[in-house]
Amino acid sequence: MNEYDYIIIGAGASGLLLADAMLNDSFFDQKKILLLDKNAKDTNDRTWCFWEKGNGKFEDIVHKKWNSIHFQGKDVLKRTDISPYTYKMIRSIDFYNHYLGRVKESVNITFAQETLINFEESESKVTVHTAKKTYSGKYIFNSLFDYRMATGQKKYPVLQQHFVGWVIKTDKPIFDSNEVTYMDFSIPQKGNTRFMYVLPYANNTALIEYTLFSEELLEKAEYTEAIKHYIQERFACETYEIIEKEAGSIPMTAYDFREHHTNRVRYIGTAGGWAKPSTGYTLMSTATKVPKLIDFLKQEKPLKKLKLKGKFWFYDMLFLDVLHNNNAKGHTIFESIFKTLKPQMVFKFLDEQTSLKEDIVYINSCPKTPFIKALLKRIF
């Protein structure tokens, strides 16, 4: 009764996109699939942002689009049209309603709201224990991330992209609703890589997020004070209503999560290292990896055999080495890149779609000395 071909643990972006990909492929029509999550996925608990050219697979659930970005540092200020790219935002509640709705309508995928206790693997199956039941599956895909997965080693630094964001509503129109503040490094760095991120939903409503790339989290009060100060200084605004809050931490590491994969267990999403190490952007990275995983599953090989690393992993590794070695200088890297290159080139590189010639152009836009030192340290 509780036996399945595939069990997916976690109904976040990676779990739902994997389940949906199985729904869309006839190879899985006769497979029994279980999707587990401790939550009902009926609240708006996060947002996902990304850029792309034209319309994409998420178009029906995109909540807001922007055609221009604002980048600011100590010595650079750019307001730039990003055509042919568009910057887009999806609310998680819309994502859950769309993809989980499809899952609940399917005949071969079961969604169960249960809390995972543990699982164990044998030669022929994986047994999954929840607070309510015990299930068995031929293969499982686990999206539950724990920082201890990455921090138990010293070969690769583990930074965090941590943030607190407020959606505020003001009495007066103080925002440009057509422009995203992608990174504003004009704020005090305080020995870290710190910037403000602003997503204006309307001319009087915006998400304002205080973001850091560093090893350690801050005290909660430091995030909130930074946001308050930025609203006052940047927008000359004293009166506003906070209508939503969000907070999070995304791992930034080149650590190879394949060490945790086995023949029948595969970690996916953030737990599988699918968040792009150098940026923390996860949704589009996941969207490109899921089809590769689907193609691999059809070959019915041991799950640990699938390899997803490429040249961009190496670039990300060096970037994180530099940030780890001197976190206070992180802003100089981004300022150098945006001062030299058009944002379209930056997006293409971060999308991992550049040629080797374009890679060299991008690399040349970065400060040379810290990257050369990081490269030599890795070699020797």
PAPAKOL-672062 format. One record per residue (C-alpha): residue number from 0; residue in one letter; chain; z, y, x. Coordinates in Angstrom, 2 decimals. Layout:
<bagus>
(bagu NUM, "A", "A", (Z, Y, X))
...
</bagus>
This chain:
<bagus>
(bagu 0, "M", "A", (0.00, 0.00, 0.00))
(bagu 1, "N", "A", (0.89, 2.41, 2.86))
(bagu 2, "E", "A", (-1.80, 1.26, 5.29))
(bagu 3, "Y", "A", (-4.49, 3.71, 6.40))
(bagu 4, "D", "A", (-7.40, 3.88, 8.78))
(bagu 5, "Y", "A", (-6.48, 7.39, 9.96))
(bagu 6, "I", "A", (-3.29, 9.41, 9.65))
(bagu 7, "I", "A", (-3.39, 13.17, 10.30))
(bagu 8, "I", "A", (-0.02, 14.78, 10.97))
(bagu 9, "G", "A", (0.06, 18.45, 10.11))
(bagu 10, "A", "A", (-2.04, 20.33, 7.56))
(bagu 11, "G", "A", (-2.66, 23.43, 9.64))
(bagu 12, "A", "A", (-6.05, 24.58, 10.89))
(bagu 13, "S", "A", (-6.80, 21.54, 13.05))
(bagu 14, "G", "A", (-5.51, 18.96, 10.57))
(bagu 15, "L", "A", (-7.37, 20.44, 7.61))
(bagu 16, "L", "A", (-10.60, 21.00, 9.54))
(bagu 17, "L", "A", (-10.50, 17.41, 10.78))
(bagu 18, "A", "A", (-9.85, 16.09, 7.26))
(bagu 19, "D", "A", (-12.67, 18.24, 5.89))
(bagu 20, "A", "A", (-15.07, 17.03, 8.58))
(bagu 21, "M", "A", (-14.28, 13.46, 7.58))
(bagu 22, "L", "A", (-14.95, 14.36, 3.95))
(bagu 23, "N", "A", (-18.37, 15.70, 4.92))
(bagu 24, "D", "A", (-19.44, 12.63, 6.91))
(bagu 25, "S", "A", (-20.52, 9.42, 5.16))
(bagu 26, "F", "A", (-19.13, 7.36, 8.07))
(bagu 27, "F", "A", (-15.66, 7.95, 6.62))
(bagu 28, "D", "A", (-16.49, 7.38, 2.95))
(bagu 29, "Q", "A", (-14.84, 3.95, 2.91))
(bagu 30, "K", "A", (-11.96, 4.90, 5.18))
(bagu 31, "K", "A", (-8.42, 5.47, 3.91))
(bagu 32, "I", "A", (-7.01, 8.72, 5.31))
(bagu 33, "L", "A", (-3.51, 10.14, 5.03))
(bagu 34, "L", "A", (-2.68, 13.81, 5.63))
(bagu 35, "L", "A", (1.02, 14.56, 6.16))
(bagu 36, "D", "A", (2.80, 17.91, 6.21))
(bagu 37, "K", "A", (6.40, 18.89, 5.52))
(bagu 38, "N", "A", (5.27, 22.03, 3.66))
(bagu 39, "A", "A", (3.29, 22.46, 0.46))
(bagu 40, "K", "A", (1.00, 24.99, 2.23))
(bagu 41, "D", "A", (1.26, 27.39, -0.68))
(bagu 42, "T", "A", (2.34, 30.55, 1.17))
(bagu 43, "N", "A", (0.53, 33.07, 3.35))
(bagu 44, "D", "A", (2.35, 32.27, 6.61))
(bagu 45, "R", "A", (-0.20, 33.52, 9.17))
(bagu 46, "T", "A", (-3.61, 35.06, 9.75))
(bagu 47, "W", "A", (-6.50, 33.90, 11.89))
(bagu 48, "C", "A", (-8.94, 36.31, 13.49))
(bagu 49, "F", "A", (-12.22, 35.63, 15.29))
(bagu 50, "W", "A", (-15.60, 37.13, 15.99))
(bagu 51, "E", "A", (-19.05, 35.71, 15.35))
(bagu 52, "K", "A", (-22.65, 36.66, 14.75))
(bagu 53, "G", "A", (-23.76, 36.76, 11.12))
(bagu 54, "N", "A", (-22.27, 34.50, 8.48))
(bagu 55, "G", "A", (-20.37, 31.38, 9.48))
(bagu 56, "K", "A", (-18.70, 28.34, 7.96))
(bagu 57, "F", "A", (-15.62, 30.33, 6.88))
(bagu 58, "E", "A", (-17.54, 33.11, 5.15))
(bagu 59, "D", "A", (-16.32, 32.27, 1.65))
(bagu 60, "I", "A", (-12.68, 32.76, 2.64))
(bagu 61, "V", "A", (-12.98, 35.72, 5.03))
(bagu 62, "H", "A", (-10.56, 38.38, 3.81))
(bagu 63, "K", "A", (-11.70, 41.36, 5.90))
(bagu 64, "K", "A", (-14.44, 42.26, 8.41))
(bagu 65, "W", "A", (-14.81, 44.98, 11.02))
(bagu 66, "N", "A", (-17.84, 46.18, 12.95))
(bagu 67, "S", "A", (-16.11, 48.21, 15.65))
(bagu 68, "I", "A", (-13.27, 47.69, 18.12))
(bagu 69, "H", "A", (-10.98, 50.05, 19.99))
(bagu 70, "F", "A", (-9.76, 49.17, 23.50))
(bagu 71, "Q", "A", (-7.35, 51.42, 25.34))
(bagu 72, "G", "A", (-5.58, 51.26, 28.68))
(bagu 73, "K", "A", (-4.08, 53.58, 31.23))
(bagu 74, "D", "A", (-7.47, 54.73, 32.52))
(bagu 75, "V", "A", (-9.97, 53.58, 29.91))
(bagu 76, "L", "A", (-10.64, 54.31, 26.23))
(bagu 77, "K", "A", (-13.50, 52.64, 24.39))
(bagu 78, "R", "A", (-14.50, 52.72, 20.75))
(bagu 79, "T", "A", (-17.48, 50.45, 20.42))
(bagu 80, "D", "A", (-19.76, 48.98, 17.78))
(bagu 81, "I", "A", (-19.81, 45.23, 18.39))
(bagu 82, "S", "A", (-23.08, 44.38, 16.63))
(bagu 83, "P", "A", (-24.45, 41.68, 16.34))
(bagu 84, "Y", "A", (-20.85, 40.42, 16.27))
(bagu 85, "T", "A", (-18.41, 41.01, 13.45))
(bagu 86, "Y", "A", (-14.65, 40.74, 13.80))
(bagu 87, "K", "A", (-13.20, 38.72, 10.91))
(bagu 88, "M", "A", (-9.82, 37.80, 9.46))
(bagu 89, "I", "A", (-8.76, 34.87, 7.29))
(bagu 90, "R", "A", (-5.45, 34.69, 5.45))
(bagu 91, "S", "A", (-3.83, 31.28, 5.74))
(bagu 92, "I", "A", (-3.22, 31.02, 2.00))
(bagu 93, "D", "A", (-6.96, 31.29, 1.37))
(bagu 94, "F", "A", (-7.63, 28.72, 4.08))
(bagu 95, "Y", "A", (-5.07, 26.29, 2.63))
(bagu 96, "N", "A", (-6.30, 26.74, -0.93))
(bagu 97, "H", "A", (-9.88, 26.05, 0.11))
(bagu 98, "Y", "A", (-9.46, 23.12, 2.47))
(bagu 99, "L", "A", (-6.38, 21.48, 1.01))
(bagu 100, "G", "A", (-7.95, 21.87, -2.42))
(bagu 101, "R", "A", (-10.94, 19.84, -1.23))
(bagu 102, "V", "A", (-8.62, 17.20, 0.22))
(bagu 103, "K", "A", (-6.68, 16.86, -3.03))
(bagu 104, "E", "A", (-9.92, 16.39, -4.97))
(bagu 105, "S", "A", (-11.17, 13.63, -2.67))
(bagu 106, "V", "A", (-10.86, 9.93, -3.44))
(bagu 107, "N", "A", (-10.17, 8.60, 0.05))
(bagu 108, "I", "A", (-7.77, 11.21, 1.48))
(bagu 109, "T", "A", (-4.14, 11.33, 0.35))
(bagu 110, "F", "A", (-1.96, 14.38, 0.96))
(bagu 111, "A", "A", (1.78, 13.72, 1.22))
(bagu 112, "Q", "A", (4.39, 16.44, 1.60))
(bagu 113, "E", "A", (6.82, 14.66, 3.88))
(bagu 114, "T", "A", (8.68, 15.37, 7.11))
(bagu 115, "L", "A", (7.76, 13.30, 10.15))
(bagu 116, "I", "A", (10.68, 11.49, 11.82))
(bagu 117, "N", "A", (8.83, 9.57, 14.54))
(bagu 118, "F", "A", (6.04, 7.11, 15.19))
(bagu 119, "E", "A", (5.50, 4.11, 17.44))
(bagu 120, "E", "A", (2.32, 2.50, 18.71))
(bagu 121, "S", "A", (1.49, -1.16, 19.12))
(bagu 122, "E", "A", (-1.69, -2.79, 20.34))
(bagu 123, "S", "A", (-3.19, -2.93, 16.84))
(bagu 124, "K", "A", (-1.69, 0.01, 14.91))
(bagu 125, "V", "A", (0.57, 3.06, 14.82))
(bagu 126, "T", "A", (3.63, 3.06, 12.57))
(bagu 127, "V", "A", (4.68, 6.44, 11.20))
(bagu 128, "H", "A", (8.16, 7.06, 9.80))
(bagu 129, "T", "A", (8.84, 10.02, 7.52))
(bagu 130, "A", "A", (12.02, 11.02, 5.73))
(bagu 131, "K", "A", (10.73, 9.16, 2.66))
(bagu 132, "K", "A", (8.44, 6.31, 3.69))
(bagu 133, "T", "A", (6.88, 4.28, 6.47))
(bagu 134, "Y", "A", (3.12, 4.24, 6.97))
(bagu 135, "S", "A", (0.79, 2.41, 9.31))
(bagu 136, "G", "A", (-2.56, 3.55, 10.60))
(bagu 137, "K", "A", (-5.19, 2.36, 13.01))
(bagu 138, "Y", "A", (-5.33, 5.82, 14.56))
(bagu 139, "I", "A", (-3.27, 8.98, 14.20))
(bagu 140, "F", "A", (-3.99, 12.62, 15.01))
(bagu 141, "N", "A", (-0.89, 14.71, 15.64))
(bagu 142, "S", "A", (-1.01, 18.51, 15.51))
(bagu 143, "L", "A", (2.75, 19.09, 15.86))
(bagu 144, "F", "A", (3.32, 21.08, 19.05))
(bagu 145, "D", "A", (6.46, 21.21, 21.17))
(bagu 146, "Y", "A", (6.63, 23.41, 24.27))
(bagu 147, "R", "A", (8.30, 20.53, 26.11))
(bagu 148, "M", "A", (4.93, 18.79, 26.10))
(bagu 149, "A", "A", (3.73, 21.35, 28.65))
(bagu 150, "T", "A", (6.88, 22.55, 30.40))
(bagu 151, "G", "A", (7.79, 19.19, 31.88))
(bagu 152, "Q", "A", (5.37, 19.76, 34.75))
(bagu 153, "K", "A", (4.94, 22.39, 37.49))
(bagu 154, "K", "A", (1.24, 22.11, 38.32))
(bagu 155, "Y", "A", (0.14, 24.59, 35.67))
(bagu 156, "P", "A", (2.11, 27.67, 34.57))
(bagu 157, "V", "A", (3.04, 27.92, 30.90))
(bagu 158, "L", "A", (2.95, 31.42, 29.46))
(bagu 159, "Q", "A", (3.35, 32.42, 25.85))
(bagu 160, "Q", "A", (1.36, 34.76, 23.69))
(bagu 161, "H", "A", (4.25, 35.92, 21.54))
(bagu 162, "F", "A", (4.16, 38.57, 18.89))
(bagu 163, "V", "A", (5.79, 40.23, 15.92))
(bagu 164, "G", "A", (3.62, 41.97, 13.35))
(bagu 165, "W", "A", (4.22, 44.19, 10.34))
(bagu 166, "V", "A", (1.79, 44.93, 7.55))
(bagu 167, "I", "A", (2.64, 48.48, 6.56))
(bagu 168, "K", "A", (1.50, 50.71, 3.72))
(bagu 169, "T", "A", (1.57, 54.47, 4.11))
(bagu 170, "D", "A", (1.43, 57.38, 1.69))
(bagu 171, "K", "A", (-1.41, 59.03, 3.58))
(bagu 172, "P", "A", (-4.73, 57.62, 4.93))
(bagu 173, "I", "A", (-3.94, 57.30, 8.65))
(bagu 174, "F", "A", (-6.08, 54.27, 9.65))
(bagu 175, "D", "A", (-9.78, 53.84, 10.31))
(bagu 176, "S", "A", (-10.51, 50.84, 8.11))
(bagu 177, "N", "A", (-13.74, 50.09, 9.99))
(bagu 178, "E", "A", (-12.16, 49.69, 13.44))
(bagu 179, "V", "A", (-9.87, 47.07, 14.96))
(bagu 180, "T", "A", (-7.57, 48.09, 17.79))
(bagu 181, "Y", "A", (-8.25, 44.99, 19.82))
(bagu 182, "M", "A", (-5.91, 45.85, 22.69))
(bagu 183, "D", "A", (-3.94, 49.02, 23.34))
(bagu 184, "F", "A", (-2.31, 48.85, 26.76))
(bagu 185, "S", "A", (-1.22, 52.49, 26.72))
(bagu 186, "I", "A", (2.28, 51.37, 25.73))
(bagu 187, "P", "A", (5.04, 50.74, 28.35))
(bagu 188, "Q", "A", (4.41, 47.45, 30.15))
(bagu 189, "K", "A", (8.00, 46.91, 31.38))
(bagu 190, "G", "A", (7.01, 44.30, 33.95))
(bagu 191, "N", "A", (4.90, 42.24, 31.54))
(bagu 192, "T", "A", (1.45, 42.21, 29.96))
(bagu 193, "R", "A", (2.05, 44.03, 26.67))
(bagu 194, "F", "A", (-0.31, 45.55, 24.11))
(bagu 195, "M", "A", (-0.60, 46.64, 20.51))
(bagu 196, "Y", "A", (-3.05, 45.06, 18.08))
(bagu 197, "V", "A", (-3.99, 46.85, 14.85))
(bagu 198, "L", "A", (-5.93, 45.36, 11.92))
(bagu 199, "P", "A", (-6.52, 48.03, 9.26))
(bagu 200, "Y", "A", (-7.01, 46.48, 5.82))
(bagu 201, "A", "A", (-7.54, 49.93, 4.25))
(bagu 202, "N", "A", (-7.08, 53.53, 5.33))
(bagu 203, "N", "A", (-3.42, 53.34, 4.31))
(bagu 204, "T", "A", (-2.63, 49.68, 5.05))
(bagu 205, "A", "A", (-2.69, 47.79, 8.36))
(bagu 206, "L", "A", (-1.20, 44.94, 10.35))
(bagu 207, "I", "A", (0.41, 46.34, 13.49))
(bagu 208, "E", "A", (1.34, 43.69, 16.02))
(bagu 209, "Y", "A", (3.30, 43.91, 19.26))
(bagu 210, "T", "A", (1.96, 41.21, 21.59))
(bagu 211, "L", "A", (2.95, 39.98, 25.03))
(bagu 212, "F", "A", (1.50, 37.49, 27.51))
(bagu 213, "S", "A", (4.59, 36.35, 29.43))
(bagu 214, "E", "A", (6.86, 33.40, 30.09))
(bagu 215, "E", "A", (9.92, 34.47, 28.10))
(bagu 216, "L", "A", (10.43, 35.76, 24.58))
(bagu 217, "L", "A", (12.15, 39.08, 23.88))
(bagu 218, "E", "A", (15.17, 39.82, 21.77))
(bagu 219, "K", "A", (14.05, 40.40, 18.18))
(bagu 220, "A", "A", (15.14, 44.04, 18.25))
(bagu 221, "E", "A", (12.82, 44.84, 21.15))
(bagu 222, "Y", "A", (9.73, 43.83, 19.16))
(bagu 223, "T", "A", (10.74, 45.85, 16.13))
(bagu 224, "E", "A", (11.67, 48.94, 18.14))
(bagu 225, "A", "A", (8.30, 48.82, 19.92))
(bagu 226, "I", "A", (6.44, 48.66, 16.59))
(bagu 227, "K", "A", (8.47, 51.53, 15.14))
(bagu 228, "H", "A", (7.85, 53.68, 18.20))
(bagu 229, "Y", "A", (4.11, 52.93, 18.17))
(bagu 230, "I", "A", (3.74, 53.86, 14.51))
(bagu 231, "Q", "A", (5.50, 57.15, 15.17))
(bagu 232, "E", "A", (3.66, 58.02, 18.39))
(bagu 233, "R", "A", (0.19, 56.66, 17.70))
(bagu 234, "F", "A", (-0.12, 57.58, 14.02))
(bagu 235, "A", "A", (2.46, 60.36, 13.68))
(bagu 236, "C", "A", (3.88, 58.45, 10.75))
(bagu 237, "E", "A", (7.56, 58.45, 9.82))
(bagu 238, "T", "A", (7.45, 57.04, 6.29))
(bagu 239, "Y", "A", (5.92, 53.68, 5.39))
(bagu 240, "E", "A", (6.62, 50.48, 3.50))
(bagu 241, "I", "A", (6.70, 47.11, 5.28))
(bagu 242, "I", "A", (4.98, 44.73, 2.86))
(bagu 243, "E", "A", (4.63, 41.65, 5.11))
(bagu 244, "K", "A", (6.00, 40.38, 8.41))
(bagu 245, "E", "A", (4.77, 37.71, 10.79))
(bagu 246, "A", "A", (5.84, 36.34, 14.15))
(bagu 247, "G", "A", (4.72, 33.57, 16.43))
(bagu 248, "S", "A", (4.26, 32.12, 19.87))
(bagu 249, "I", "A", (1.07, 30.47, 21.13))
(bagu 250, "P", "A", (1.05, 28.50, 24.40))
(bagu 251, "M", "A", (-1.15, 29.83, 27.19))
(bagu 252, "T", "A", (-1.60, 27.06, 29.73))
(bagu 253, "A", "A", (-4.30, 25.04, 31.48))
(bagu 254, "Y", "A", (-2.05, 21.99, 31.39))
(bagu 255, "D", "A", (-4.05, 18.88, 30.52))
(bagu 256, "F", "A", (-2.61, 17.64, 27.23))
(bagu 257, "R", "A", (-4.61, 14.41, 27.64))
(bagu 258, "E", "A", (-1.56, 12.96, 29.35))
(bagu 259, "H", "A", (-0.05, 12.53, 25.88))
(bagu 260, "H", "A", (-3.08, 10.81, 24.34))
(bagu 261, "T", "A", (-3.15, 7.02, 24.03))
(bagu 262, "N", "A", (-5.63, 4.48, 22.71))
(bagu 263, "R", "A", (-4.54, 5.13, 19.13))
(bagu 264, "V", "A", (-2.85, 8.54, 19.24))
(bagu 265, "R", "A", (-4.69, 11.81, 19.78))
(bagu 266, "Y", "A", (-3.06, 15.24, 19.81))
(bagu 267, "I", "A", (-5.11, 17.97, 18.18))
(bagu 268, "G", "A", (-4.93, 21.72, 17.68))
(bagu 269, "T", "A", (-2.37, 23.56, 19.78))
(bagu 270, "A", "A", (-0.68, 20.23, 20.55))
(bagu 271, "G", "A", (-3.94, 19.01, 22.07))
(bagu 272, "G", "A", (-4.57, 22.12, 24.14))
(bagu 273, "W", "A", (-7.17, 23.46, 21.70))
(bagu 274, "A", "A", (-5.83, 27.03, 21.79))
(bagu 275, "K", "A", (-8.00, 28.80, 24.35))
(bagu 276, "P", "A", (-5.64, 29.16, 27.34))
(bagu 277, "S", "A", (-6.66, 32.68, 28.31))
(bagu 278, "T", "A", (-6.56, 34.28, 24.84))
(bagu 279, "G", "A", (-4.56, 32.10, 22.45))
(bagu 280, "Y", "A", (-7.41, 32.20, 19.91))
(bagu 281, "T", "A", (-7.36, 28.82, 18.20))
(bagu 282, "L", "A", (-9.39, 28.73, 14.97))
(bagu 283, "M", "A", (-12.90, 28.91, 16.41))
(bagu 284, "S", "A", (-11.91, 26.79, 19.39))
(bagu 285, "T", "A", (-10.75, 24.15, 16.92))
(bagu 286, "A", "A", (-13.92, 24.53, 14.86))
(bagu 287, "T", "A", (-16.03, 23.68, 17.93))
(bagu 288, "K", "A", (-13.88, 20.72, 19.01))
(bagu 289, "V", "A", (-13.58, 18.94, 15.66))
(bagu 290, "P", "A", (-17.30, 17.93, 15.53))
(bagu 291, "K", "A", (-16.98, 16.49, 19.05))
(bagu 292, "L", "A", (-13.97, 14.47, 17.93))
(bagu 293, "I", "A", (-15.83, 13.25, 14.83))
(bagu 294, "D", "A", (-18.79, 12.09, 16.92))
(bagu 295, "F", "A", (-16.41, 10.32, 19.27))
(bagu 296, "L", "A", (-14.60, 8.52, 16.44))
(bagu 297, "K", "A", (-17.86, 6.95, 15.33))
(bagu 298, "Q", "A", (-18.09, 5.23, 18.69))
(bagu 299, "E", "A", (-14.73, 3.54, 18.00))
(bagu 300, "K", "A", (-13.52, 3.97, 21.57))
(bagu 301, "P", "A", (-9.89, 4.46, 22.65))
(bagu 302, "L", "A", (-8.88, 8.00, 21.69))
(bagu 303, "K", "A", (-7.69, 8.90, 25.18))
(bagu 304, "K", "A", (-11.24, 8.54, 26.53))
(bagu 305, "L", "A", (-12.50, 11.74, 24.90))
(bagu 306, "K", "A", (-12.76, 14.56, 27.45))
(bagu 307, "L", "A", (-13.15, 18.19, 26.38))
(bagu 308, "K", "A", (-12.61, 20.13, 29.62))
(bagu 309, "G", "A", (-15.42, 22.13, 31.25))
(bagu 310, "K", "A", (-16.01, 25.05, 33.62))
(bagu 311, "F", "A", (-14.26, 27.50, 31.30))
(bagu 312, "W", "A", (-11.04, 25.50, 31.64))
(bagu 313, "F", "A", (-11.20, 26.25, 35.38))
(bagu 314, "Y", "A", (-11.76, 29.96, 34.74))
(bagu 315, "D", "A", (-8.83, 30.03, 32.32))
(bagu 316, "M", "A", (-6.63, 28.23, 34.83))
(bagu 317, "L", "A", (-7.24, 30.88, 37.50))
(bagu 318, "F", "A", (-6.67, 33.69, 35.00))
(bagu 319, "L", "A", (-3.30, 32.22, 34.00))
(bagu 320, "D", "A", (-2.37, 31.70, 37.64))
(bagu 321, "V", "A", (-2.97, 35.42, 38.20))
(bagu 322, "L", "A", (-0.94, 36.42, 35.13))
(bagu 323, "H", "A", (1.87, 34.12, 36.19))
(bagu 324, "N", "A", (1.95, 35.41, 39.76))
(bagu 325, "N", "A", (2.10, 39.09, 38.75))
(bagu 326, "N", "A", (2.56, 39.51, 35.02))
(bagu 327, "A", "A", (3.09, 43.26, 35.33))
(bagu 328, "K", "A", (-0.53, 43.72, 36.46))
(bagu 329, "G", "A", (-2.12, 41.92, 33.52))
(bagu 330, "H", "A", (-3.28, 45.16, 31.93))
(bagu 331, "T", "A", (-5.36, 46.01, 35.02))
(bagu 332, "I", "A", (-7.47, 42.87, 34.53))
(bagu 333, "F", "A", (-8.34, 43.69, 30.93))
(bagu 334, "E", "A", (-8.94, 47.35, 31.73))
(bagu 335, "S", "A", (-11.32, 46.41, 34.53))
(bagu 336, "I", "A", (-13.24, 44.01, 32.27))
(bagu 337, "F", "A", (-13.61, 46.39, 29.32))
(bagu 338, "K", "A", (-14.39, 49.35, 31.59))
(bagu 339, "T", "A", (-17.26, 47.42, 33.18))
(bagu 340, "L", "A", (-18.67, 45.25, 30.41))
(bagu 341, "K", "A", (-19.78, 45.68, 26.82))
(bagu 342, "P", "A", (-17.55, 43.85, 24.33))
(bagu 343, "Q", "A", (-20.50, 41.66, 23.32))
(bagu 344, "M", "A", (-20.50, 40.20, 26.84))
(bagu 345, "V", "A", (-16.73, 39.70, 26.72))
(bagu 346, "F", "A", (-16.99, 37.89, 23.38))
(bagu 347, "K", "A", (-19.80, 35.66, 24.63))
(bagu 348, "F", "A", (-17.78, 34.66, 27.69))
(bagu 349, "L", "A", (-14.64, 34.00, 25.67))
(bagu 350, "D", "A", (-16.75, 31.92, 23.26))
(bagu 351, "E", "A", (-17.71, 29.81, 26.32))
(bagu 352, "Q", "A", (-21.41, 30.40, 25.71))
(bagu 353, "T", "A", (-22.39, 32.24, 28.90))
(bagu 354, "S", "A", (-24.73, 30.95, 31.59))
(bagu 355, "L", "A", (-23.62, 30.64, 35.21))
(bagu 356, "K", "A", (-25.39, 33.91, 35.98))
(bagu 357, "E", "A", (-23.48, 35.63, 33.17))
(bagu 358, "D", "A", (-20.25, 34.00, 34.35))
(bagu 359, "I", "A", (-20.73, 35.68, 37.73))
(bagu 360, "V", "A", (-21.26, 39.07, 36.06))
(bagu 361, "Y", "A", (-18.04, 38.60, 34.09))
(bagu 362, "I", "A", (-16.06, 37.42, 37.11))
(bagu 363, "N", "A", (-17.31, 40.40, 39.13))
(bagu 364, "S", "A", (-15.84, 42.73, 36.51))
(bagu 365, "C", "A", (-12.34, 41.46, 37.33))
(bagu 366, "P", "A", (-10.14, 42.67, 40.20))
(bagu 367, "K", "A", (-11.14, 40.49, 43.16))
(bagu 368, "T", "A", (-8.01, 40.13, 45.27))
(bagu 369, "P", "A", (-5.64, 38.39, 42.82))
(bagu 370, "F", "A", (-8.31, 35.90, 41.73))
(bagu 371, "I", "A", (-9.30, 35.07, 45.31))
(bagu 372, "K", "A", (-5.65, 34.46, 46.15))
(bagu 373, "A", "A", (-5.25, 32.22, 43.07))
(bagu 374, "L", "A", (-8.40, 30.27, 43.98))
(bagu 375, "L", "A", (-7.29, 29.73, 47.57))
(bagu 376, "K", "A", (-3.88, 28.61, 46.42))
(bagu 377, "R", "A", (-5.47, 26.02, 44.11))
(bagu 378, "I", "A", (-7.77, 24.77, 46.88))
(bagu 379, "F", "A", (-5.20, 24.61, 49.63))
</bagus>
